[in-house]
Amino acid sequence: MAKRDFYEVLGVKRGANPDEIKKAYRQKAKELHPDRNKDNPKAEAEFKEVNEAHDVLKDAEKKAAYDQFGHAAFEGGMGGPGGPGGPRPGSGDFSSAFSDVFEDLFGDFMGGGRGRAGARGRGGVSRGADLRYNLQVKLEDAYNGKQATISVPGSVKCETCSGTGAEGGAQPQSCPTCSGHGKVRAQQGFFTIERTCPTCSGRGQIIKNPCSACSGQGAVRKDRALNVSIPQGVETGTRIRLAGEGEAGQRGGPPGDLYIFVEVAEHAIFKRDGLHLHCAIPVPMTTAALGGEIEAPLLDGGRTRVKVPVGVQSGKQLRLRGKGMPALQRPGQMGDMYIELMVETPVNLTTRQKELLREFESVKADNSPQSKNFFDKVKGFWDSMTG
């Protein structure tokens, strides 16, 4: 029986990229796995067919040979992957397929997954964990930008062994139990089960003489002082990534990253709303009635004169264009500043001031439009209630 086209088996188009091939394989493998299709006698054969197709298309050299020669590339004599030195597709490496599908199904649940921070590679080399640092800055620092020095607790590469974990910086040796693979296999009926090597704990290598400074880990605990550039316009929740400043990797592995989460502290004068600033300024009653000017503070440390309209009421907002916050990573773009005028009633009046106010009150004039409008509405309400 002629073999089906490998691209057709996985349900992808020719020219599909590795991610598309991997995604299609995982989906097909989940659907056709024998454990999920116990009532389907064809499931095992179809599952092996999917595994065979994936084994070829996931490998760049095998895929190139297949694209040029088709199935003939693996039937011997073509110098392809089916020839000497390469496994033949169709050999049905069922245990490998089961391992891939099992990890895809249960890896995240078990806290595993390939390519994660801290995952071990061959030789026990593992990437260091990412770190998080919460940094609180003043609103002025978010406006102007700042260079801050922070102290980060974590692990760094051991200088005694240069990160190898072995005394004197010697290189680890291949594990004799697993031959450097980090896993051992055991046949259990129909399946070949892989488990972590008990001798090297999955590292694939062993250290006969561990470094006394780091106990064979290749990293030691140490606080580090780092300089951080706080850009203009940062907001609460802004994340700054410092590549390679996380935990040191084990046994010479690459370090993780440091993520700084910024929190902008509340300000005593200004309230922030995105790119805009709000500032409530008290205005004397006389200035509100007669008009005039007040002095308003600016976040950059400066000040400006603001005209108060005649007869202004509490809550009136005045807009100062371009006096708000700078936009993050958008040079030259600024928000606005809104000044809210709060008319202040005088207290602790002198005798003369009281006399002047009583004199003012005795002079009847229609100069309280809001009061008149309100009480007209109240009178109408009372009239409607009394019928």
Contacts in CASP RR format, 6 or more apart in sequence:
PFRMAT RR
TARGET T0000
AUTHOR 0000-0000-0000
METHOD contacts of the structure
MODEL  1
MAKRDFYEVLGVKRGANPDEIKKAYRQKAKELHPDRNKDNPKAEAEFKEV
NEAHDVLKDAEKKAAYDQFGHAAFEGGMGGPGGPGGPRPGSGDFSSAFSD
VFEDLFGDFMGGGRGRAGARGRGGVSRGADLRYNLQVKLEDAYNGKQATI
SVPGSVKCETCSGTGAEGGAQPQSCPTCSGHGKVRAQQGFFTIERTCPTC
SGRGQIIKNPCSACSGQGAVRKDRALNVSIPQGVETGTRIRLAGEGEAGQ
RGGPPGDLYIFVEVAEHAIFKRDGLHLHCAIPVPMTTAALGGEIEAPLLD
GGRTRVKVPVGVQSGKQLRLRGKGMPALQRPGQMGDMYIELMVETPVNLT
TRQKELLREFESVKADNSPQSKNFFDKVKGFWDSMTG
3 71 0 8 1.000
4 49 0 8 1.000
6 52 0 8 1.000
6 53 0 8 1.000
6 56 0 8 1.000
6 57 0 8 1.000
6 66 0 8 1.000
7 13 0 8 1.000
7 14 0 8 1.000
7 16 0 8 1.000
7 53 0 8 1.000
7 57 0 8 1.000
9 28 0 8 1.000
9 49 0 8 1.000
9 50 0 8 1.000
9 52 0 8 1.000
9 53 0 8 1.000
10 21 0 8 1.000
10 24 0 8 1.000
10 25 0 8 1.000
10 28 0 8 1.000
10 50 0 8 1.000
10 53 0 8 1.000
10 54 0 8 1.000
10 57 0 8 1.000
11 24 0 8 1.000
11 28 0 8 1.000
12 20 0 8 1.000
12 21 0 8 1.000
12 24 0 8 1.000
14 67 0 8 1.000
16 24 0 8 1.000
16 57 0 8 1.000
18 58 0 8 1.000
21 54 0 8 1.000
21 57 0 8 1.000
21 58 0 8 1.000
22 54 0 8 1.000
22 58 0 8 1.000
25 50 0 8 1.000
25 53 0 8 1.000
25 54 0 8 1.000
25 58 0 8 1.000
25 100 0 8 1.000
26 100 0 8 1.000
26 101 0 8 1.000
26 104 0 8 1.000
28 50 0 8 1.000
29 47 0 8 1.000
29 50 0 8 1.000
29 51 0 8 1.000
29 54 0 8 1.000
29 97 0 8 1.000
29 100 0 8 1.000
29 101 0 8 1.000
29 104 0 8 1.000
30 36 0 8 1.000
30 101 0 8 1.000
30 104 0 8 1.000
30 105 0 8 1.000
32 43 0 8 1.000
32 46 0 8 1.000
32 47 0 8 1.000
32 50 0 8 1.000
33 43 0 8 1.000
33 47 0 8 1.000
33 98 0 8 1.000
33 101 0 8 1.000
34 43 0 8 1.000
34 44 0 8 1.000
34 47 0 8 1.000
36 43 0 8 1.000
37 43 0 8 1.000
47 94 0 8 1.000
47 97 0 8 1.000
48 90 0 8 1.000
48 92 0 8 1.000
48 94 0 8 1.000
48 97 0 8 1.000
50 97 0 8 1.000
51 92 0 8 1.000
51 93 0 8 1.000
51 94 0 8 1.000
51 96 0 8 1.000
51 97 0 8 1.000
52 89 0 8 1.000
52 90 0 8 1.000
52 92 0 8 1.000
53 89 0 8 1.000
54 97 0 8 1.000
55 62 0 8 1.000
55 87 0 8 1.000
55 89 0 8 1.000
55 90 0 8 1.000
55 93 0 8 1.000
56 62 0 8 1.000
56 63 0 8 1.000
56 66 0 8 1.000
56 74 0 8 1.000
56 81 0 8 1.000
56 89 0 8 1.000
57 63 0 8 1.000
57 66 0 8 1.000
59 81 0 8 1.000
61 80 0 8 1.000
61 81 0 8 1.000
62 73 0 8 1.000
62 74 0 8 1.000
62 80 0 8 1.000
62 81 0 8 1.000
62 89 0 8 1.000
65 73 0 8 1.000
65 74 0 8 1.000
65 78 0 8 1.000
65 79 0 8 1.000
65 80 0 8 1.000
65 81 0 8 1.000
66 73 0 8 1.000
66 74 0 8 1.000
69 78 0 8 1.000
72 78 0 8 1.000
73 79 0 8 1.000
73 80 0 8 1.000
73 81 0 8 1.000
73 82 0 8 1.000
74 80 0 8 1.000
74 81 0 8 1.000
74 82 0 8 1.000
74 83 0 8 1.000
74 88 0 8 1.000
74 89 0 8 1.000
75 82 0 8 1.000
76 82 0 8 1.000
76 83 0 8 1.000
77 83 0 8 1.000
80 86 0 8 1.000
81 87 0 8 1.000
81 88 0 8 1.000
81 89 0 8 1.000
82 88 0 8 1.000
82 89 0 8 1.000
87 93 0 8 1.000
94 191 0 8 1.000
94 192 0 8 1.000
95 185 0 8 1.000
95 191 0 8 1.000
95 192 0 8 1.000
95 193 0 8 1.000
95 194 0 8 1.000
98 191 0 8 1.000
98 192 0 8 1.000
99 194 0 8 1.000
103 112 0 8 1.000
103 113 0 8 1.000
103 114 0 8 1.000
107 113 0 8 1.000
112 119 0 8 1.000
113 119 0 8 1.000
115 127 0 8 1.000
117 127 0 8 1.000
117 128 0 8 1.000
117 129 0 8 1.000
117 130 0 8 1.000
117 256 0 8 1.000
118 126 0 8 1.000
118 127 0 8 1.000
118 128 0 8 1.000
118 129 0 8 1.000
118 249 0 8 1.000
118 250 0 8 1.000
119 126 0 8 1.000
119 127 0 8 1.000
120 126 0 8 1.000
120 202 0 8 1.000
120 203 0 8 1.000
120 250 0 8 1.000
122 180 0 8 1.000
122 182 0 8 1.000
122 204 0 8 1.000
123 172 0 8 1.000
123 180 0 8 1.000
123 182 0 8 1.000
123 203 0 8 1.000
123 204 0 8 1.000
123 205 0 8 1.000
123 251 0 8 1.000
124 172 0 8 1.000
124 200 0 8 1.000
124 202 0 8 1.000
124 203 0 8 1.000
124 204 0 8 1.000
124 205 0 8 1.000
124 250 0 8 1.000
124 251 0 8 1.000
125 249 0 8 1.000
125 250 0 8 1.000
125 251 0 8 1.000
125 252 0 8 1.000
125 253 0 8 1.000
126 249 0 8 1.000
126 250 0 8 1.000
126 251 0 8 1.000
126 253 0 8 1.000
127 249 0 8 1.000
127 253 0 8 1.000
127 254 0 8 1.000
127 255 0 8 1.000
127 256 0 8 1.000
128 155 0 8 1.000
128 246 0 8 1.000
128 247 0 8 1.000
128 248 0 8 1.000
128 249 0 8 1.000
128 250 0 8 1.000
128 253 0 8 1.000
128 254 0 8 1.000
128 255 0 8 1.000
128 256 0 8 1.000
129 246 0 8 1.000
129 247 0 8 1.000
129 256 0 8 1.000
130 246 0 8 1.000
130 247 0 8 1.000
130 256 0 8 1.000
130 257 0 8 1.000
130 258 0 8 1.000
130 259 0 8 1.000
131 152 0 8 1.000
131 154 0 8 1.000
131 245 0 8 1.000
131 246 0 8 1.000
131 247 0 8 1.000
131 256 0 8 1.000
131 257 0 8 1.000
131 258 0 8 1.000
131 259 0 8 1.000
132 258 0 8 1.000
132 259 0 8 1.000
132 260 0 8 1.000
132 261 0 8 1.000
133 150 0 8 1.000
133 152 0 8 1.000
133 258 0 8 1.000
133 259 0 8 1.000
133 260 0 8 1.000
133 261 0 8 1.000
134 260 0 8 1.000
134 261 0 8 1.000
134 263 0 8 1.000
135 148 0 8 1.000
135 150 0 8 1.000
135 228 0 8 1.000
135 230 0 8 1.000
135 260 0 8 1.000
135 261 0 8 1.000
135 262 0 8 1.000
135 263 0 8 1.000
136 262 0 8 1.000
136 263 0 8 1.000
136 264 0 8 1.000
136 265 0 8 1.000
137 146 0 8 1.000
137 148 0 8 1.000
137 230 0 8 1.000
137 234 0 8 1.000
137 262 0 8 1.000
137 263 0 8 1.000
137 264 0 8 1.000
137 265 0 8 1.000
138 264 0 8 1.000
138 265 0 8 1.000
138 267 0 8 1.000
139 264 0 8 1.000
139 265 0 8 1.000
139 266 0 8 1.000
139 267 0 8 1.000
139 270 0 8 1.000
139 272 0 8 1.000
139 299 0 8 1.000
140 267 0 8 1.000
140 299 0 8 1.000
141 148 0 8 1.000
141 230 0 8 1.000
142 230 0 8 1.000
142 232 0 8 1.000
142 233 0 8 1.000
142 234 0 8 1.000
142 235 0 8 1.000
142 262 0 8 1.000
142 264 0 8 1.000
142 325 0 8 1.000
143 232 0 8 1.000
143 233 0 8 1.000
143 299 0 8 1.000
143 300 0 8 1.000
143 325 0 8 1.000
143 326 0 8 1.000
144 232 0 8 1.000
144 300 0 8 1.000
145 230 0 8 1.000
145 231 0 8 1.000
145 232 0 8 1.000
145 233 0 8 1.000
145 234 0 8 1.000
146 229 0 8 1.000
146 230 0 8 1.000
147 227 0 8 1.000
147 228 0 8 1.000
147 229 0 8 1.000
147 230 0 8 1.000
148 227 0 8 1.000
148 228 0 8 1.000
148 230 0 8 1.000
149 225 0 8 1.000
149 226 0 8 1.000
149 227 0 8 1.000
149 228 0 8 1.000
150 225 0 8 1.000
150 226 0 8 1.000
150 228 0 8 1.000
150 260 0 8 1.000
151 223 0 8 1.000
151 224 0 8 1.000
151 225 0 8 1.000
151 226 0 8 1.000
152 223 0 8 1.000
152 224 0 8 1.000
152 225 0 8 1.000
152 226 0 8 1.000
152 245 0 8 1.000
152 246 0 8 1.000
152 258 0 8 1.000
153 221 0 8 1.000
153 223 0 8 1.000
154 221 0 8 1.000
154 222 0 8 1.000
154 223 0 8 1.000
154 224 0 8 1.000
154 246 0 8 1.000
154 247 0 8 1.000
154 248 0 8 1.000
155 219 0 8 1.000
155 220 0 8 1.000
155 221 0 8 1.000
155 222 0 8 1.000
155 247 0 8 1.000
155 248 0 8 1.000
155 249 0 8 1.000
156 219 0 8 1.000
156 220 0 8 1.000
156 222 0 8 1.000
156 224 0 8 1.000
156 248 0 8 1.000
157 163 0 8 1.000
157 218 0 8 1.000
157 219 0 8 1.000
157 248 0 8 1.000
157 249 0 8 1.000
157 252 0 8 1.000
157 255 0 8 1.000
158 165 0 8 1.000
158 211 0 8 1.000
158 213 0 8 1.000
158 214 0 8 1.000
158 217 0 8 1.000
158 218 0 8 1.000
158 219 0 8 1.000
158 220 0 8 1.000
159 213 0 8 1.000
160 168 0 8 1.000
160 169 0 8 1.000
160 211 0 8 1.000
160 212 0 8 1.000
160 213 0 8 1.000
160 214 0 8 1.000
161 167 0 8 1.000
161 168 0 8 1.000
161 169 0 8 1.000
161 211 0 8 1.000
161 213 0 8 1.000
161 214 0 8 1.000
161 216 0 8 1.000
161 218 0 8 1.000
162 169 0 8 1.000
162 252 0 8 1.000
163 169 0 8 1.000
163 211 0 8 1.000
163 214 0 8 1.000
163 218 0 8 1.000
163 219 0 8 1.000
163 248 0 8 1.000
163 251 0 8 1.000
163 252 0 8 1.000
164 170 0 8 1.000
164 171 0 8 1.000
164 172 0 8 1.000
164 211 0 8 1.000
164 218 0 8 1.000
164 251 0 8 1.000
164 252 0 8 1.000
165 172 0 8 1.000
165 207 0 8 1.000
165 210 0 8 1.000
165 211 0 8 1.000
165 214 0 8 1.000
165 216 0 8 1.000
165 217 0 8 1.000
165 218 0 8 1.000
165 251 0 8 1.000
166 172 0 8 1.000
166 207 0 8 1.000
166 208 0 8 1.000
166 209 0 8 1.000
166 210 0 8 1.000
166 211 0 8 1.000
166 216 0 8 1.000
167 209 0 8 1.000
167 210 0 8 1.000
167 211 0 8 1.000
167 212 0 8 1.000
168 211 0 8 1.000
169 211 0 8 1.000
170 209 0 8 1.000
172 203 0 8 1.000
172 205 0 8 1.000
172 206 0 8 1.000
172 207 0 8 1.000
172 251 0 8 1.000
173 205 0 8 1.000
173 206 0 8 1.000
173 207 0 8 1.000
173 208 0 8 1.000
174 180 0 8 1.000
174 204 0 8 1.000
174 205 0 8 1.000
174 206 0 8 1.000
175 182 0 8 1.000
175 197 0 8 1.000
175 199 0 8 1.000
175 200 0 8 1.000
175 202 0 8 1.000
175 203 0 8 1.000
175 204 0 8 1.000
175 205 0 8 1.000
175 206 0 8 1.000
176 199 0 8 1.000
176 206 0 8 1.000
177 184 0 8 1.000
177 197 0 8 1.000
177 198 0 8 1.000
177 199 0 8 1.000
177 200 0 8 1.000
178 184 0 8 1.000
178 197 0 8 1.000
178 199 0 8 1.000
178 200 0 8 1.000
178 202 0 8 1.000
178 204 0 8 1.000
180 197 0 8 1.000
180 200 0 8 1.000
180 204 0 8 1.000
180 205 0 8 1.000
181 197 0 8 1.000
181 204 0 8 1.000
182 196 0 8 1.000
182 197 0 8 1.000
182 200 0 8 1.000
182 202 0 8 1.000
182 203 0 8 1.000
182 204 0 8 1.000
183 194 0 8 1.000
183 195 0 8 1.000
183 196 0 8 1.000
183 197 0 8 1.000
183 202 0 8 1.000
184 194 0 8 1.000
184 195 0 8 1.000
184 196 0 8 1.000
184 197 0 8 1.000
184 198 0 8 1.000
185 192 0 8 1.000
185 193 0 8 1.000
185 194 0 8 1.000
186 192 0 8 1.000
186 193 0 8 1.000
186 195 0 8 1.000
187 193 0 8 1.000
196 202 0 8 1.000
197 204 0 8 1.000
199 206 0 8 1.000
200 206 0 8 1.000
203 251 0 8 1.000
205 251 0 8 1.000
207 216 0 8 1.000
210 216 0 8 1.000
211 218 0 8 1.000
213 220 0 8 1.000
214 220 0 8 1.000
216 251 0 8 1.000
217 250 0 8 1.000
217 251 0 8 1.000
218 248 0 8 1.000
218 249 0 8 1.000
218 250 0 8 1.000
218 251 0 8 1.000
218 252 0 8 1.000
219 247 0 8 1.000
219 248 0 8 1.000
219 249 0 8 1.000
219 250 0 8 1.000
224 245 0 8 1.000
226 242 0 8 1.000
226 245 0 8 1.000
226 258 0 8 1.000
228 240 0 8 1.000
228 242 0 8 1.000
228 260 0 8 1.000
230 240 0 8 1.000
230 262 0 8 1.000
231 328 0 8 1.000
231 329 0 8 1.000
232 326 0 8 1.000
232 328 0 8 1.000
233 325 0 8 1.000
233 326 0 8 1.000
233 327 0 8 1.000
233 328 0 8 1.000
234 240 0 8 1.000
234 262 0 8 1.000
234 264 0 8 1.000
234 328 0 8 1.000
235 262 0 8 1.000
235 264 0 8 1.000
235 272 0 8 1.000
235 274 0 8 1.000
235 328 0 8 1.000
236 262 0 8 1.000
236 263 0 8 1.000
236 264 0 8 1.000
237 261 0 8 1.000
237 262 0 8 1.000
237 263 0 8 1.000
238 261 0 8 1.000
238 262 0 8 1.000
238 328 0 8 1.000
239 259 0 8 1.000
239 260 0 8 1.000
239 261 0 8 1.000
239 262 0 8 1.000
240 259 0 8 1.000
240 260 0 8 1.000
240 262 0 8 1.000
241 257 0 8 1.000
241 258 0 8 1.000
241 259 0 8 1.000
241 260 0 8 1.000
242 257 0 8 1.000
242 258 0 8 1.000
242 259 0 8 1.000
242 260 0 8 1.000
243 257 0 8 1.000
244 254 0 8 1.000
244 255 0 8 1.000
244 256 0 8 1.000
244 257 0 8 1.000
244 258 0 8 1.000
245 255 0 8 1.000
245 256 0 8 1.000
245 257 0 8 1.000
245 258 0 8 1.000
246 255 0 8 1.000
246 256 0 8 1.000
246 257 0 8 1.000
246 258 0 8 1.000
247 255 0 8 1.000
247 256 0 8 1.000
248 255 0 8 1.000
249 255 0 8 1.000
249 256 0 8 1.000
264 272 0 8 1.000
269 279 0 8 1.000
269 297 0 8 1.000
270 277 0 8 1.000
270 278 0 8 1.000
270 279 0 8 1.000
270 299 0 8 1.000
271 277 0 8 1.000
271 278 0 8 1.000
271 279 0 8 1.000
272 278 0 8 1.000
272 325 0 8 1.000
274 325 0 8 1.000
275 324 0 8 1.000
275 325 0 8 1.000
275 326 0 8 1.000
275 327 0 8 1.000
275 333 0 8 1.000
275 334 0 8 1.000
275 335 0 8 1.000
275 336 0 8 1.000
276 324 0 8 1.000
276 325 0 8 1.000
276 335 0 8 1.000
276 336 0 8 1.000
276 337 0 8 1.000
276 338 0 8 1.000
277 299 0 8 1.000
277 323 0 8 1.000
277 324 0 8 1.000
277 325 0 8 1.000
277 335 0 8 1.000
277 336 0 8 1.000
277 337 0 8 1.000
277 338 0 8 1.000
278 337 0 8 1.000
278 338 0 8 1.000
278 340 0 8 1.000
279 296 0 8 1.000
279 297 0 8 1.000
279 337 0 8 1.000
279 338 0 8 1.000
279 339 0 8 1.000
279 340 0 8 1.000
280 339 0 8 1.000
280 340 0 8 1.000
280 342 0 8 1.000
281 294 0 8 1.000
281 296 0 8 1.000
281 306 0 8 1.000
281 339 0 8 1.000
281 340 0 8 1.000
281 341 0 8 1.000
281 342 0 8 1.000
282 342 0 8 1.000
282 343 0 8 1.000
282 344 0 8 1.000
283 294 0 8 1.000
283 308 0 8 1.000
283 312 0 8 1.000
283 341 0 8 1.000
283 342 0 8 1.000
283 343 0 8 1.000
283 344 0 8 1.000
284 344 0 8 1.000
284 346 0 8 1.000
285 343 0 8 1.000
285 344 0 8 1.000
285 345 0 8 1.000
285 346 0 8 1.000
287 294 0 8 1.000
287 308 0 8 1.000
288 308 0 8 1.000
288 311 0 8 1.000
288 312 0 8 1.000
288 313 0 8 1.000
288 341 0 8 1.000
288 343 0 8 1.000
289 310 0 8 1.000
289 311 0 8 1.000
290 310 0 8 1.000
290 311 0 8 1.000
291 307 0 8 1.000
291 308 0 8 1.000
291 309 0 8 1.000
291 310 0 8 1.000
291 311 0 8 1.000
291 312 0 8 1.000
292 307 0 8 1.000
292 308 0 8 1.000
293 305 0 8 1.000
293 306 0 8 1.000
293 307 0 8 1.000
293 308 0 8 1.000
294 305 0 8 1.000
294 306 0 8 1.000
294 308 0 8 1.000
295 303 0 8 1.000
295 304 0 8 1.000
295 305 0 8 1.000
295 306 0 8 1.000
296 303 0 8 1.000
296 304 0 8 1.000
296 305 0 8 1.000
296 306 0 8 1.000
296 320 0 8 1.000
296 339 0 8 1.000
297 303 0 8 1.000
298 304 0 8 1.000
298 323 0 8 1.000
298 337 0 8 1.000
299 323 0 8 1.000
299 324 0 8 1.000
299 325 0 8 1.000
299 337 0 8 1.000
304 320 0 8 1.000
304 323 0 8 1.000
306 318 0 8 1.000
306 320 0 8 1.000
306 339 0 8 1.000
308 341 0 8 1.000
309 316 0 8 1.000
312 341 0 8 1.000
312 343 0 8 1.000
313 343 0 8 1.000
313 370 0 8 1.000
314 341 0 8 1.000
314 342 0 8 1.000
314 343 0 8 1.000
315 340 0 8 1.000
315 341 0 8 1.000
315 342 0 8 1.000
316 340 0 8 1.000
316 341 0 8 1.000
317 338 0 8 1.000
317 339 0 8 1.000
317 340 0 8 1.000
317 341 0 8 1.000
318 338 0 8 1.000
318 339 0 8 1.000
318 341 0 8 1.000
319 336 0 8 1.000
319 337 0 8 1.000
319 338 0 8 1.000
319 339 0 8 1.000
320 336 0 8 1.000
320 337 0 8 1.000
320 338 0 8 1.000
320 339 0 8 1.000
321 336 0 8 1.000
322 334 0 8 1.000
322 335 0 8 1.000
322 336 0 8 1.000
322 337 0 8 1.000
323 334 0 8 1.000
323 335 0 8 1.000
323 336 0 8 1.000
323 337 0 8 1.000
324 334 0 8 1.000
324 335 0 8 1.000
324 336 0 8 1.000
324 337 0 8 1.000
325 334 0 8 1.000
325 335 0 8 1.000
326 332 0 8 1.000
326 333 0 8 1.000
326 334 0 8 1.000
326 335 0 8 1.000
327 333 0 8 1.000
327 334 0 8 1.000
327 335 0 8 1.000
346 353 0 8 1.000
349 357 0 8 1.000
366 372 0 8 1.000
END
